[in-house]
Amino acid sequence: MKNFKKVLVTVCMFAIASQSALAQNNLQWETPLIKGYGPIKDYKNAAIQPDKNLDYKVVFKITSAKTKDGVNNKLWHMARLMNLLYVGDVTKSNTHIVGVIAGKATSIVLTNAAYKKRFHKDNPDLKILQELTEHGAKIYVCDQALSEHKIGEHETNKFIKKSLSAIIDIPTYVLKGYALLP
């Protein structure tokens, strides 16, 4: 009888653990803040969760033309971070996300008309740039990169702010306490 109870308890514990794991795996992908970008699954029992008492200061170095789900990979990751912080109840006042664009990523700052003229298609990053900036992200483009890519002042979209140089911006933000996500 004693062994039967042990087996029964073990089976029940296994069933509960399996049910919990199954429930976690059945979570749907969602984009709760940055609509349509940076999908997340909200695993409430993950060991590390966002700390709503922390001030999240993060700067992204956006220098690659690599894409994910049709948009710039780093913008996509900015969206994911903002979605994760949002479901973790980190307030907007404790969320400070910055993107610094330079190098091969510079063309994402073009207006749709300028992008179409150069690449013969719509700028796929305009909507995510709009979503990010509407929810508090600051996105800068290096003026040196604009010059190198021959992008004129009238060709940059309204979601971007210009800065002197990425090699000034990034260390400035890091020295102000921002974590760098290269």
Number of C-alpha atoms within 10 A of each C-alpha: 6 7 8 9 10 11 12 12 12 12 12 12 12 12 12 12 12 12 12 13 11 11 11 16 11 10 12 11 11 17 20 17 20 25 15 14 25 26 21 18 16 17 14 11 9 8 6 8 14 14 12 15 10 11 15 22 17 21 26 21 20 25 19 15 15 13 14 13 9 11 20 21 19 24 25 24 17 24 28 21 18 27 23 22 21 19 19 15 13 19 15 15 9 15 21 16 23 24 25 25 31 26 18 14 21 23 24 24 28 24 20 19 16 21 20 13 11 12 11 10 12 15 19 14 20 19 14 22 25 16 18 26 17 12 15 15 23 18 23 22 27 22 21 17 21 23 11 12 14 10 17 12 12 10 17 23 19 14 20 20 15 18 16 13 18 24 12 11 21 21 14 12 16 14 10 10 13 20 16 16 13 10
